[in-house]
């Protein structure tokens, strides 16, 4: 599921997870 989400969206949802 998360894999389908683009990095841009992930960055907004998990800005702290920028390392991943």
PDB file with SEQRES, HELIX, SHEET and CRYST1 records, atoms N, CA, C and O in Angstrom:
SEQRES   1 A   20  UNK UNK UNK UNK UNK UNK UNK UNK UNK UNK UNK UNK UNK          
SEQRES   2 A   20  UNK UNK UNK UNK UNK UNK UNK                                  
HELIX    1 AA1 UNK A    2  UNK A    4  5                                   3    
HELIX    2 AA2 UNK A    7  UNK A   13  1                                   7    
HELIX    3 AA3 UNK A   15  UNK A   19  5                                   5    
CRYST1    1.000    1.000    1.000  90.00  90.00  90.00 P 1           1          
ATOM      1  N   UNK A   1       0.843  -1.198   0.000  1.00  0.00           N  
ATOM      2  CA  UNK A   1       0.000   0.000   0.000  1.00  0.00           C  
ATOM      3  C   UNK A   1       0.883   1.255   0.000  1.00  0.00           C  
ATOM      4  O   UNK A   1       0.751   2.124  -0.861  1.00  0.00           O  
ATOM      5  N   UNK A   2       1.768   1.324   0.967  1.00  0.00           N  
ATOM      6  CA  UNK A   2       2.655   2.498   1.044  1.00  0.00           C  
ATOM      7  C   UNK A   2       3.540   2.571  -0.191  1.00  0.00           C  
ATOM      8  O   UNK A   2       3.915   3.653  -0.643  1.00  0.00           O  
ATOM      9  N   UNK A   3       3.867   1.398  -0.729  1.00  0.00           N  
ATOM     10  CA  UNK A   3       4.757   1.381  -1.900  1.00  0.00           C  
ATOM     11  C   UNK A   3       4.100   2.107  -3.069  1.00  0.00           C  
ATOM     12  O   UNK A   3       4.779   2.703  -3.904  1.00  0.00           O  
ATOM     13  N   UNK A   4       2.779   2.050  -3.116  1.00  0.00           N  
ATOM     14  CA  UNK A   4       2.060   2.704  -4.222  1.00  0.00           C  
ATOM     15  C   UNK A   4       2.106   4.217  -4.062  1.00  0.00           C  
ATOM     16  O   UNK A   4       2.023   4.954  -5.045  1.00  0.00           O  
ATOM     17  N   UNK A   5       2.238   4.671  -2.836  1.00  0.00           N  
ATOM     18  CA  UNK A   5       2.276   6.119  -2.588  1.00  0.00           C  
ATOM     19  C   UNK A   5       3.615   6.699  -3.046  1.00  0.00           C  
ATOM     20  O   UNK A   5       4.668   6.156  -2.709  1.00  0.00           O  
ATOM     21  N   UNK A   6       3.588   7.772  -3.793  1.00  0.00           N  
ATOM     22  CA  UNK A   6       4.825   8.409  -4.269  1.00  0.00           C  
ATOM     23  C   UNK A   6       5.620   8.987  -3.112  1.00  0.00           C  
ATOM     24  O   UNK A   6       5.064   9.296  -2.058  1.00  0.00           O  
ATOM     25  N   UNK A   7       6.912   9.130  -3.310  1.00  0.00           N  
ATOM     26  CA  UNK A   7       7.772   9.660  -2.237  1.00  0.00           C  
ATOM     27  C   UNK A   7       7.301  11.043  -1.807  1.00  0.00           C  
ATOM     28  O   UNK A   7       7.417  11.401  -0.635  1.00  0.00           O  
ATOM     29  N   UNK A   8       6.776  11.811  -2.735  1.00  0.00           N  
ATOM     30  CA  UNK A   8       6.315  13.172  -2.409  1.00  0.00           C  
ATOM     31  C   UNK A   8       5.222  13.099  -1.345  1.00  0.00           C  
ATOM     32  O   UNK A   8       5.227  13.863  -0.381  1.00  0.00           O  
ATOM     33  N   UNK A   9       4.291  12.174  -1.533  1.00  0.00           N  
ATOM     34  CA  UNK A   9       3.205  12.043  -0.561  1.00  0.00           C  
ATOM     35  C   UNK A   9       3.750  11.537   0.765  1.00  0.00           C  
ATOM     36  O   UNK A   9       3.382  12.031   1.830  1.00  0.00           O  
ATOM     37  N   UNK A  10       4.627  10.551   0.690  1.00  0.00           N  
ATOM     38  CA  UNK A  10       5.219  10.006   1.919  1.00  0.00           C  
ATOM     39  C   UNK A  10       5.923  11.101   2.699  1.00  0.00           C  
ATOM     40  O   UNK A  10       5.833  11.158   3.925  1.00  0.00           O  
ATOM     41  N   UNK A  11       6.616  11.958   1.993  1.00  0.00           N  
ATOM     42  CA  UNK A  11       7.354  13.046   2.648  1.00  0.00           C  
ATOM     43  C   UNK A  11       6.375  13.946   3.400  1.00  0.00           C  
ATOM     44  O   UNK A  11       6.698  14.471   4.466  1.00  0.00           O  
ATOM     45  N   UNK A  12       5.180  14.119   2.842  1.00  0.00           N  
ATOM     46  CA  UNK A  12       4.197  14.989   3.501  1.00  0.00           C  
ATOM     47  C   UNK A  12       3.568  14.275   4.692  1.00  0.00           C  
ATOM     48  O   UNK A  12       3.313  14.877   5.735  1.00  0.00           O  
ATOM     49  N   UNK A  13       3.323  12.971   4.513  1.00  0.00           N  
ATOM     50  CA  UNK A  13       2.716  12.204   5.599  1.00  0.00           C  
ATOM     51  C   UNK A  13       3.734  11.879   6.684  1.00  0.00           C  
ATOM     52  O   UNK A  13       3.429  11.917   7.876  1.00  0.00           O  
ATOM     53  N   UNK A  14       4.946  11.561   6.247  1.00  0.00           N  
ATOM     54  CA  UNK A  14       6.007  11.221   7.198  1.00  0.00           C  
ATOM     55  C   UNK A  14       7.264  12.036   6.918  1.00  0.00           C  
ATOM     56  O   UNK A  14       8.270  11.492   6.462  1.00  0.00           O  
ATOM     57  N   UNK A  15       7.208  13.338   7.190  1.00  0.00           N  
ATOM     58  CA  UNK A  15       8.366  14.202   6.932  1.00  0.00           C  
ATOM     59  C   UNK A  15       9.570  13.763   7.761  1.00  0.00           C  
ATOM     60  O   UNK A  15      10.717  13.971   7.365  1.00  0.00           O  
ATOM     61  N   UNK A  16       9.300  13.158   8.910  1.00  0.00           N  
ATOM     62  CA  UNK A  16      10.400  12.707   9.782  1.00  0.00           C  
ATOM     63  C   UNK A  16      11.045  11.451   9.206  1.00  0.00           C  
ATOM     64  O   UNK A  16      12.195  11.137   9.514  1.00  0.00           O  
ATOM     65  N   UNK A  17      10.303  10.739   8.372  1.00  0.00           N  
ATOM     66  CA  UNK A  17      10.839   9.509   7.780  1.00  0.00           C  
ATOM     67  C   UNK A  17      11.620   9.808   6.507  1.00  0.00           C  
ATOM     68  O   UNK A  17      11.758   8.952   5.633  1.00  0.00           O  
ATOM     69  N   UNK A  18      12.115  11.006   6.418  1.00  0.00           N  
ATOM     70  CA  UNK A  18      12.852  11.405   5.206  1.00  0.00           C  
ATOM     71  C   UNK A  18      14.060  10.492   4.991  1.00  0.00           C  
ATOM     72  O   UNK A  18      14.523  10.324   3.863  1.00  0.00           O  
ATOM     73  N   UNK A  19      14.563   9.911   6.067  1.00  0.00           N  
ATOM     74  CA  UNK A  19      15.742   9.026   5.955  1.00  0.00           C  
ATOM     75  C   UNK A  19      15.403   7.811   5.106  1.00  0.00           C  
ATOM     76  O   UNK A  19      16.243   7.324   4.350  1.00  0.00           O  
ATOM     77  N   UNK A  20      14.181   7.324   5.228  1.00  0.00           N  
ATOM     78  CA  UNK A  20      13.810   6.122   4.483  1.00  0.00           C  
ATOM     79  C   UNK A  20      13.630   6.473   3.019  1.00  0.00           C  
ATOM     80  O   UNK A  20      13.315   5.601   2.210  1.00  0.00           O  
TER      81      UNK A  20                                                      
END                                                                             
